[in-house]
Amino acid sequence: MGLFSRKKSGKGKAGSKGAAASPAGRPGSDSDDISLMSEDSDWAEERAALQAALSGKSQPSAKAEDFEHASLWAEVDRDELERIALNIARNAVPPAAAAGSEENAEAAARVSISAAVAEQAEAYDSTDPLGYGRIDARLLKLSRDMGQGGASYKPRYTSRGSVFDLPGRRPGASAGRGGDDAGEAPPGLRAKVLPGSEQFDAGLYLGTIHAETSLPQLLRGLAALRQQLSEHTGQLKSLVKENFDRFTSSKNTIDTVHAKLQKAEAEGEAGVHGSSTAEVLEAVQRVQEEARRAFGALLERHAKADRIRLVLGVMQRYEAVVQLPSRVRQHAGAGDYEQVVADYRKAKALLGQQGGSSGGGAAPGGATGVSPCGPLPPQGQGSMWGKLMVEIDKVAGSVAHSLETAVRSVQSSPGEAFEAIRWLLQLRAVGVPAAQGMDPVRLYVSFQERHVRALLEAALSQHTAALEALQRAQRESEEAEAEAAALASLGIVGPSPVKYPARGAAAAAAGGSPAASGLSSSAAPSPRRGSSTGSEALAAASEAEGVRYAALITQGLCQWLPDFWALTQQRLPALAGAAEGEGGGGEAAAAVERGIAAAQRSVAILLELYRSAVLNLLASPAAAGLTHAGLLSVAAELANGCSLLQAGPTSGGGGGGAAASEGHPAAMDLLRMLAERALHASLQQLAAHLHAEVAQACRAEGYRLTAASRRAGRPSTASVAALKALVQQGMHHLQAALAEADRAGVSLQAKAAAAARDAFFGCFSAFAAGVDSQAQGLLTGANQQQQPGHAPSLAAAAAAAAAVASGAAGGGSGGRDGPPASPAHRLLVLCANLGAARGQLLPQQYARWAALLQAAGSSGKELQTAAQACAAELDAVETRLAGAYIDRKQAVLDEAMEQLLFTGGTAWEVAPPPRALRPAVLEFLHALVATQAELAATAPALLSEALEELLLGTFDGLSQVFTQGAPAASPGGTLQLCLESTFLLAATAGLGSEPLQQAAGRLRAAADQRLETAVAAAAGGRDAAQLAAWAAGGGAGAAGAAGAGRASVAACRQRLEALCREAQEAARRNLAPLQQLAAAPRQ
């Protein structure tokens, strides 16, 4: 056939003739066949095809002269030119096995593949009956001739890519055959559409091939088809007419020969030329048998040699194909899965239709099998190429199973799992049989969910077992303590109870210490009161176990979730597009979508399990042994979980953005809700804990003033220091709670304000209530201890009060190192504590923690109101206790005054004029000084007020007695009473405020009135001379009065003042405290 031709010649005829002319094969045994070759292969066809491919000689057409040659380039058949050029290039380029370098081998592969595709496309081409071009029988696509505009319609059946789209291929090289990127049409449709088929359907043909052809064009094509049919009919008639005589002669000759053969066979005579057909057949069979005996061994050896040469030739020419299994295995061992996929894709393209276990589907592009060195000979399912494909499938299947193992393993990092999923999807997309039943995304999600669920269940089991062990230990401890107590009651010393580790050791052993959670020491669980043995240590260990359980499940979930969420929600969607580009996109994209949905469901299920576990822990903190500190530790673990979620995936590649940084929004919301609940419960328990601790401190009151409080000017006992420590502990806890809330992104202002105020001001309220309860116990006990008719002497009471006061001044308040304090003194100590808490501790702590309380949600007005109410509560209790103390001291002074006036043993009716003070007055003065010293040493703030109240009562009572004329006394006795009242007024001069000065004035007036009455009654009587003589000892005026035989009121008053000065001088040391108090500036 000419190179430049106008008409399409019968393509591939030379090859078919060569195949027909080849020998039909030689007999021989197939037992010596090579293992890669099938025993029932058609070796003659294989040998002929191999020899034709290796020779590379093109057979010239025998009738080239029958075709007209093109004279212009426009008349050149471009497809024919391309086919010839490809054949020349394929014969000129050496095979891939002998190409040397990798580039030459690749070039040889591209040329061979292109030539094979061209041959396949030519085999499927046919001419359109309507004359508009050629029909690609494989693609069912009409390719119009250049004369019809050169337009090529898009194929109705397409795929996304072909393995034959190799680099370097000429664009548009497939324009005449429908392109290599088209998919093959179904065989049933092709049988009905192609015009040469026996099942041709005209309507389906027009709808498929000429769907884009207009009606005028169809009409023109129909007219041309009719004209062509008419011309063919005329030509056939002319042929028969011109050669009719030849047809008749040939027919007669054939009929004559047939009749003679039938007659000869019927009569048993000799056939043509004296031989019958049976004789000829027998002779032929005899000759064949003799030839077989003579040349059988030679033919068999020749067949073996041909077969060996054939196998060697195949091995040499298709060395790259034969080595594919070892290459796939080598790349898999090196972890180069990209090259594994590429090699398997190449093997599938070359061997896909050779009957391997890969399913025998058509190779991309419609090629039967194209090797880098040329087209592969078609063989059966048991052929060498089929066995080679089976081996490749096995190797690729082992790779798929190893990747599946990596997906299943929870030890694989997120990056390793992602790569395993990626390559599994690609192996599935390129058609690896072992990977077809695998769903790596769903498998990864299910195993990850199973792993986290097992972690949660294991943590719960460990927590339950630990609590049961602690409960058993607690029961054993209680039984041991009860047994020891029973033995001790019998006087038997038994074994000591079992000791348990302290709180810190138990927490460290459980792995849940607050320090491990990042809490400050102020926020750490504080040790409970009592020893570190028995139930206290067990309770501490139980609390540490609860914190450890919360930390374990929170850390496990929050470390796992960001990586899992980023992989399934941000990275996996990209694999659907990648798999789609590999040719299996629809199925891979569906698998990825199913896996993403399954991941979302798994996360929702695991979050619900985690939520139930933590809520069960928070719903009954007492059952779990969690105090306010333990709840804060749980909240700290939840805040750590929020930080882990905010940090995002550790493996990277999560896609970025807010969604990737927070992992899962529902998880973050859940952790914040749980943290808020834990913090709120912690603050509520904090208030109750502080109230109980303050009450316990009040019940443990020792009534001993601390040296530090004395130096600060606000004497108080250790209970006030304990109150301060508890308030600070509560505020540090609140500070830590707000810090954890800020770390978790939770706002506590709405719920924490009331609890924070209760924690702060409730401590002072609880302190006031505790002190009041203690005071009531003191008052009740003192009233029960008092017995009628029996009272200690004032001197003894004064001495005891002075001793207690001196002990208080030295830093004590009675107890083991000093005399026991009286109930009145204890009341005064409680008053001092209340005064220190109200006047010093509350303002200081409020100024320090007001900003923190405001940060917890309380307004400044609310805090001021609460502070005022708290101060008023403390002041009310202090006022009540101060009144009780003053009442008791007033009773002591009233008793002293009773002794001074009535029960001191003085016979007032015959009493002579006074010479000095009676001891009763000094005893009264001692009691007053002792009270003053006690107040100054214990409650300086109450000193002035208490003394003023006591003196007011004393002065008013004495004034009332004087006014009533009691006791009835002689003039000398009246002068004694006036002397002693004057001495008391002089001793307390300068004390008190205006009301006290007025009471002193009323007492002075009553004493003067009583003095005038006594002097007037003595005038002219027998006592006049005695009174005058007494008054004379007071000075010149008194001597004149005595000379006159009478005593004047002025003389008596002078005498009384002189005696008072003498008494004051004598009692100067006793009066020094009162004088110092009078000289001190008023506050």
Summary of the structure (lengths in Angstrom):
residues: 1083
radius of gyration: 61.6
end to end distance: 136.3
largest distance: 220.2
contacts: 3562
relative contact order: 0.04
helix: 71%
strand: 2%
